[in-house]
């Protein structure tokens, strides 16, 4: 019989990995709270129209990467490929625009994209998404960026590069796109199939091509920074000024664009060589037209999505914690277990991780299991009495009904 395994592009988070996952998500939640961001959770799937309208019908996300299906009611639904559009949908649907602005929100959860599985890149992957909706203040751009930089500092990731750019807005971008399109026409013979396909959906997307040859060619293309209007230039200058005030180091990346249609002005990516060729571990930017595109009032916003699996690669496997238990009972006889079970339950009520053998091990085997679990106390039961063993201290002998108080007292 063929063994069934997890679908390609997915992964199990095993018990030995859970402490690290719990720790990193705890750091994300704690830091988001310190910055005033409140948690929001949205459904795993959304109306397909939301994804198409916000990502752009010609984007790679919509054309190649979404998990889209028709449900039994004939509705087209899509597993969320990212969290910004669903959060903005919830913002409009539940009238968050009528509350105090900005709405500072975050979520942690799985996203789905049909992509080629590779190191740190999964078809089902977990993300931290942080969104500040309802203000165009460049200081909030800097805060969102600095928040992730602070997260990296907290978890010990230092070998990364932050790239930033401004891609203008509806006032200045059309003129730039026209200039870029003209330049691409002149160099069409030097483009590859991927660049032409991206250019057909949006000329800006050519900067996302993977070919090093085409990327080298594009260094000669017009830069969006040369076409920014005065307001966009001032906004970007202030973002950089505030990042400098925070002490956040960055590099200007004139060709940095994001793959979704809703981005405007500030765009940024954190890249780390730990996951290969300075791959992106966090990307985001400003999306001042997104809320209006899904039926809400004109509302500016900025945010980012940061993959947890990729961040864990940057942190390294040496942070994996061994299993740990507080108290382990070693019993020789079946009758001992009758008296030990209430003690195990009481220790758990008092907040300690207590356990005993359920595999029929010998006394020696139980002691080995206690060591394997990193037990703080090992209790060797002998009828009505017990020996309490704690590393680095002398053994204690006590009546069995005194064990809980001896350990917790």
C-alpha positions as CSV (number, residue, x, y, z in Angstrom):
1,X,0.0,0.0,0.0
2,X,1.4,3.4,-1.0
3,X,2.3,5.6,2.0
4,X,0.4,8.9,2.1
5,X,2.6,12.0,2.7
6,X,1.9,15.7,3.1
7,X,1.0,17.4,-0.2
8,X,4.0,18.8,-2.1
9,X,4.9,22.3,-1.0
10,X,3.5,21.9,2.6
11,X,5.3,20.9,5.8
12,X,4.5,19.6,9.2
13,X,5.6,21.6,12.3
14,X,6.8,18.8,14.5
15,X,6.7,18.8,18.3
16,X,10.4,19.4,18.5
17,X,10.0,22.5,16.4
18,X,7.0,23.9,18.3
19,X,9.0,25.7,21.0
20,X,10.8,27.7,18.4
21,X,7.6,28.5,16.5
22,X,5.9,29.4,19.8
23,X,8.8,31.7,20.7
24,X,9.0,33.5,17.4
25,X,5.2,34.1,17.2
26,X,5.3,35.2,20.8
27,X,7.9,37.8,19.9
28,X,5.8,39.0,17.0
29,X,2.7,39.3,19.1
30,X,4.5,41.1,22.0
31,X,6.3,43.5,19.7
32,X,3.1,44.3,17.7
33,X,1.3,45.0,21.0
34,X,4.1,47.4,22.1
35,X,3.7,49.4,18.9
36,X,-0.1,49.6,19.4
37,X,-1.1,47.0,16.7
38,X,-4.1,44.9,17.5
39,X,-4.7,41.4,16.3
40,X,-7.2,40.6,13.6
41,X,-7.9,37.2,12.0
42,X,-9.6,36.8,8.7
43,X,-11.0,33.7,6.9
44,X,-8.6,31.3,5.1
45,X,-10.5,31.9,1.9
46,X,-12.0,35.0,0.3
47,X,-14.2,35.9,-2.6
48,X,-12.0,35.5,-5.7
49,X,-13.0,39.0,-6.9
50,X,-11.2,40.5,-3.9
51,X,-7.9,38.9,-4.9
52,X,-8.3,39.8,-8.6
53,X,-9.3,43.4,-7.9
54,X,-6.5,44.1,-5.5
55,X,-3.6,42.0,-6.9
56,X,-4.3,42.8,-10.6
57,X,-5.8,40.3,-13.0
58,X,-2.5,40.1,-14.9
59,X,-0.3,39.6,-11.9
60,X,1.6,36.4,-11.3
61,X,-0.4,35.9,-8.1
62,X,-3.7,35.8,-10.0
63,X,-2.5,34.1,-13.2
64,X,-0.2,31.4,-11.7
65,X,-0.3,31.2,-7.9
66,X,-3.7,31.3,-6.5
67,X,-5.6,28.2,-5.2
68,X,-9.0,29.1,-6.6
69,X,-12.1,26.8,-6.5
70,X,-15.8,26.8,-7.0
71,X,-17.8,25.8,-3.9
72,X,-21.0,23.8,-3.9
73,X,-23.0,27.0,-4.1
74,X,-21.3,28.0,-7.4
75,X,-19.2,30.8,-5.8
76,X,-15.6,31.3,-6.8
77,X,-13.4,31.4,-3.7
78,X,-9.6,31.7,-3.3
79,X,-7.4,30.7,-0.5
80,X,-5.8,33.9,0.7
81,X,-2.3,34.4,-1.0
82,X,-1.5,37.3,1.4
83,X,-3.2,39.1,4.2
84,X,-3.3,42.8,3.3
85,X,-6.3,42.6,1.0
86,X,-8.4,40.5,3.4
87,X,-7.6,42.8,6.3
88,X,-8.6,45.8,4.2
89,X,-11.8,44.0,3.2
90,X,-12.5,43.5,6.9
91,X,-11.7,47.2,7.6
92,X,-14.3,48.3,5.1
93,X,-16.9,45.7,5.9
94,X,-16.9,46.3,9.6
95,X,-16.7,50.1,9.4
96,X,-13.2,50.4,11.0
97,X,-12.8,53.6,9.0
98,X,-15.4,55.2,11.3
99,X,-13.2,54.5,14.3
100,X,-10.1,56.5,15.4
101,X,-7.4,56.4,12.7
102,X,-5.0,54.9,11.9
103,X,-6.2,51.4,12.5
104,X,-3.0,49.5,13.5
105,X,-3.6,45.8,12.9
106,X,-1.7,42.6,12.6
107,X,-2.3,38.9,11.9
108,X,-0.3,35.7,12.0
109,X,-1.5,32.8,10.0
110,X,-1.1,30.5,6.9
111,X,-1.2,31.8,3.3
112,X,-1.4,29.8,0.1
113,X,0.4,30.3,-3.2
114,X,1.0,27.7,-5.9
115,X,4.7,28.3,-6.3
116,X,7.7,26.1,-7.0
117,X,8.7,24.6,-3.6
118,X,12.2,25.4,-2.6
119,X,14.2,26.2,0.6
120,X,12.1,28.5,2.8
121,X,9.3,28.8,0.1
122,X,6.2,26.7,0.6
123,X,2.8,26.5,-1.1
124,X,1.3,26.8,2.4
125,X,3.4,29.1,4.4
126,X,3.0,31.2,7.6
127,X,3.2,35.0,7.7
128,X,3.2,37.9,10.0
129,X,1.3,40.7,8.4
130,X,1.3,44.2,9.9
131,X,-0.9,47.0,8.6
132,X,-1.4,50.7,9.5
133,X,-4.6,51.9,7.7
134,X,-5.9,55.4,7.7
135,X,-2.9,57.8,7.5
136,X,-0.4,58.9,4.8
137,X,2.0,60.2,7.4
138,X,5.5,59.2,6.3
139,X,6.4,58.6,10.0
140,X,4.1,55.6,10.0
141,X,6.0,54.2,7.0
142,X,9.2,54.5,9.0
143,X,7.5,52.9,12.1
144,X,6.3,49.9,10.1
145,X,9.8,49.3,8.7
146,X,11.5,49.9,12.0
147,X,9.1,47.4,13.7
148,X,10.4,44.6,11.6
149,X,14.0,45.7,12.0
150,X,13.4,45.6,15.8
151,X,11.9,42.1,15.5
152,X,15.1,41.0,13.7
153,X,17.2,42.5,16.4
154,X,15.2,40.7,19.1
155,X,15.6,37.3,17.5
156,X,19.3,37.8,16.7
157,X,19.2,38.2,13.0
158,X,21.9,40.7,11.9
159,X,23.1,39.7,8.4
160,X,20.4,41.3,6.4
161,X,19.9,44.2,4.0
162,X,16.9,46.6,3.9
163,X,16.2,48.0,0.5
164,X,13.7,50.9,0.0
165,X,12.3,52.8,-2.9
166,X,9.4,55.0,-3.9
167,X,7.3,54.0,-6.9
168,X,5.2,57.2,-7.0
169,X,1.5,57.6,-7.1
170,X,-1.4,58.1,-9.5
171,X,-0.2,61.6,-10.2
172,X,3.3,60.9,-11.3
173,X,3.5,57.2,-12.1
174,X,1.6,57.2,-15.4
175,X,4.1,59.6,-17.0
176,X,6.9,57.3,-15.8
177,X,5.2,54.2,-17.1
178,X,5.0,55.8,-20.5
179,X,8.7,56.6,-20.4
180,X,9.5,53.1,-19.3
181,X,7.3,51.6,-22.0
182,X,9.1,53.6,-24.7
183,X,12.5,52.4,-23.4
184,X,11.2,48.8,-23.4
185,X,10.0,49.2,-27.0
186,X,13.5,50.2,-28.0
187,X,15.1,47.2,-26.2
188,X,12.4,44.6,-26.9
189,X,14.7,42.4,-28.8
190,X,16.9,42.1,-25.7
191,X,14.1,41.0,-23.4
192,X,13.2,37.4,-22.7
193,X,9.8,35.8,-22.7
194,X,9.2,36.4,-18.9
195,X,10.0,40.1,-19.3
196,X,7.7,40.5,-22.2
197,X,4.9,38.7,-20.3
198,X,5.3,40.9,-17.3
199,X,5.5,44.0,-19.5
200,X,2.2,43.0,-21.1
201,X,0.4,43.2,-17.7
202,X,2.3,46.2,-16.3
203,X,5.6,47.7,-17.5
204,X,6.7,48.1,-13.8
205,X,6.7,44.3,-13.4
206,X,9.6,43.8,-15.7
207,X,11.8,44.7,-12.7
208,X,10.7,41.4,-11.1
209,X,12.2,39.2,-13.8
210,X,14.6,36.5,-12.6
211,X,17.1,36.6,-15.5
212,X,20.4,38.1,-14.5
213,X,21.0,39.2,-18.1
214,X,17.7,41.1,-18.3
215,X,18.3,42.6,-14.8
216,X,21.7,43.9,-16.0
217,X,19.9,45.4,-19.1
218,X,17.3,47.1,-16.9
219,X,20.0,49.0,-15.0
220,X,19.9,51.3,-18.0
221,X,16.1,51.8,-17.9
222,X,14.5,55.0,-16.7
223,X,14.2,55.1,-12.9
224,X,10.9,55.9,-11.1
225,X,12.9,58.2,-8.8
226,X,13.6,60.5,-11.7
227,X,9.9,61.0,-12.3
228,X,8.4,61.5,-8.8
229,X,6.2,64.5,-8.3
230,X,7.0,67.0,-5.6
231,X,4.7,65.4,-3.0
232,X,6.1,61.9,-3.6
233,X,9.7,63.2,-3.4
234,X,8.9,65.0,-0.1
235,X,7.2,62.0,1.3
236,X,10.1,59.7,0.5
237,X,12.6,62.2,1.9
238,X,10.8,62.3,5.2
239,X,10.6,58.4,5.3
240,X,14.3,58.3,4.9
241,X,14.8,61.1,7.5
242,X,12.7,59.2,10.1
243,X,14.5,55.9,9.4
244,X,17.7,57.7,10.0
245,X,16.3,59.0,13.3
246,X,15.4,55.4,14.3
247,X,19.0,54.4,13.4
248,X,17.7,51.9,10.7
249,X,20.3,51.3,8.0
250,X,19.0,50.9,4.4
251,X,20.0,50.9,0.8
252,X,18.2,52.8,-2.0
253,X,17.0,50.4,-4.6
254,X,15.8,52.4,-7.7
255,X,14.4,49.3,-9.4
256,X,12.6,47.9,-6.4
257,X,8.9,47.3,-7.1
258,X,6.3,45.0,-5.5
259,X,4.4,42.4,-7.5
260,X,0.9,43.5,-6.6
261,X,-1.0,46.4,-8.2
262,X,-2.1,48.1,-5.1
263,X,1.4,49.5,-4.0
264,X,2.1,53.2,-4.2
265,X,5.0,55.4,-3.0
266,X,7.1,53.6,-0.3
267,X,8.2,50.0,-1.1
268,X,10.7,48.0,0.9
269,X,12.2,44.5,1.3
270,X,14.4,42.9,3.9
271,X,16.8,40.4,2.4
272,X,19.0,37.8,4.0
273,X,21.7,35.7,2.4
274,X,20.9,32.9,5.0
275,X,18.1,31.7,2.8
276,X,20.0,32.0,-0.5
277,X,21.1,34.9,-2.8
278,X,19.8,37.6,-0.4
279,X,16.3,36.3,-0.8
280,X,13.4,38.3,0.7
281,X,12.3,37.6,4.2
282,X,9.9,40.6,4.5
283,X,8.3,42.8,1.8
284,X,5.8,45.6,1.9
285,X,4.9,49.1,1.1
286,X,2.2,51.7,0.9
287,X,-1.2,51.0,-0.7
288,X,-3.1,54.3,-0.8
289,X,-5.6,53.1,-3.5
290,X,-6.5,49.7,-2.2
291,X,-9.3,50.5,0.2
292,X,-11.1,52.6,-2.5
293,X,-10.6,49.8,-5.0
294,X,-12.7,47.4,-2.9
295,X,-15.5,49.8,-2.3
296,X,-14.3,51.8,0.7
297,X,-13.6,55.6,1.0
298,X,-10.3,56.9,-0.2
299,X,-8.0,55.6,2.6
300,X,-4.1,55.5,2.7
301,X,-2.3,52.5,4.3
302,X,1.0,50.8,4.6
303,X,2.1,47.3,5.7
304,X,4.2,44.3,5.2
305,X,4.1,40.5,5.0
306,X,6.9,38.5,6.5
307,X,7.3,34.8,6.1
308,X,7.9,32.8,9.3
309,X,9.6,29.9,7.7
310,X,12.1,32.2,6.0
311,X,12.7,34.1,9.2
312,X,13.4,30.8,11.0
313,X,16.0,30.0,8.3
314,X,17.7,33.3,9.1
315,X,17.6,32.5,12.8
316,X,19.1,29.0,12.3
317,X,18.4,25.6,13.6
318,X,20.6,25.9,16.6
319,X,17.8,27.7,18.4
320,X,15.7,24.5,18.5
321,X,14.9,23.7,22.1
322,X,15.1,20.1,23.5
323,X,12.0,18.7,25.1
324,X,11.5,19.6,28.8
325,X,9.3,18.4,31.6
326,X,9.3,19.5,35.3
327,X,8.5,16.2,37.1
328,X,8.8,12.6,36.0
329,X,7.6,9.7,38.2
330,X,9.3,6.4,38.1
331,X,7.1,3.5,39.2
332,X,8.0,-0.2,39.7
333,X,4.6,-1.6,40.4
334,X,1.2,-1.2,38.9
335,X,-0.1,-0.4,42.4
336,X,2.2,2.6,42.6
337,X,0.5,4.2,39.6
338,X,-2.8,4.3,41.4
339,X,-1.3,6.5,44.1
340,X,0.8,8.5,41.6
341,X,-1.9,9.6,39.1
342,X,-3.5,12.0,41.6
343,X,-0.1,13.5,42.3
344,X,0.5,14.0,38.6
345,X,-2.8,15.7,38.2
346,X,-2.2,18.0,41.2
347,X,1.2,19.1,39.9
348,X,-0.4,20.0,36.6
349,X,-3.0,22.0,38.4
350,X,-0.2,23.9,40.1
351,X,1.3,24.7,36.7
352,X,4.1,22.1,36.5
353,X,4.6,19.7,33.6
354,X,4.3,16.3,35.1
355,X,4.4,12.9,33.5
356,X,5.0,9.2,34.0
357,X,5.8,6.1,32.0
358,X,3.2,4.7,29.7
359,X,5.4,2.4,27.6
360,X,6.1,-0.5,30.1
361,X,9.8,0.6,30.6
362,X,12.0,-0.9,33.2
363,X,13.2,1.3,36.1
364,X,16.4,1.9,34.2
365,X,14.4,2.7,31.0
366,X,12.2,5.1,33.0
367,X,15.2,7.0,34.4
368,X,16.6,7.2,30.8
369,X,13.3,8.6,29.6
370,X,13.3,11.2,32.5
371,X,16.8,12.3,31.4
372,X,15.7,12.4,27.7
373,X,12.8,14.7,28.7
374,X,15.1,17.0,30.7
375,X,13.1,16.4,33.9
376,X,13.8,18.9,36.6
377,X,12.7,16.5,39.3
378,X,12.7,12.7,39.0
379,X,10.5,11.0,41.7
380,X,11.3,7.3,42.3
381,X,8.3,5.7,43.9
382,X,8.6,2.8,46.4
383,X,5.2,2.0,47.9
384,X,4.2,4.8,50.3
385,X,7.6,6.5,50.1
386,X,9.5,8.3,47.3
387,X,12.9,9.6,46.6
388,X,13.0,13.0,45.0
389,X,16.0,13.6,42.8
390,X,17.0,17.0,41.5
391,X,20.1,17.6,39.5
392,X,22.8,19.3,41.6
393,X,21.2,18.6,44.9
394,X,21.1,15.8,47.4
395,X,18.3,13.3,47.1
396,X,15.3,13.7,49.4
397,X,13.2,11.0,50.9
398,X,9.6,11.7,51.7
399,X,6.2,10.2,52.2
400,X,4.4,9.9,48.8
401,X,1.6,12.2,49.9
402,X,4.3,14.9,50.7
403,X,5.9,14.9,47.3
404,X,3.8,17.7,45.7
405,X,4.4,20.1,48.6
406,X,8.1,19.3,48.7
407,X,8.4,20.1,45.0
408,X,6.2,23.2,44.9
409,X,6.8,24.5,48.4
